[in-house]
């Protein structure tokens, strides 16, 4: 019984760490490429391609972050068994 609980909690912790890695990787990518985005997207005339790029980039980011947080097994507070 204790082994099952321990296994479950370790899986939840691994899931939390995986979600954190996803969030950090996405944030890091956005920080690295934001200056290029300003140069090539924001400072040029608005086109359908610019709209599509921004839609895919930011809606995709929000979706990935929401999925990372919703799929994590974070349990606030103490775990009661």
Number of C-alpha atoms within 10 A of each C-alpha: 6 8 8 9 11 11 12 12 15 12 13 16 16 14 17 19 15 14 22 15 13 17 18 13 12 13 13 11 10 15 10 10 10 11 12 10 15 11 10 12 17 13 9 10 8 10 10 8 10 16 12 10 14 15 12 12 12 12 12 12 16 12 11 16 19 13 14 19 16 11 12 18 17 14 11 6 6 6 7 4 5
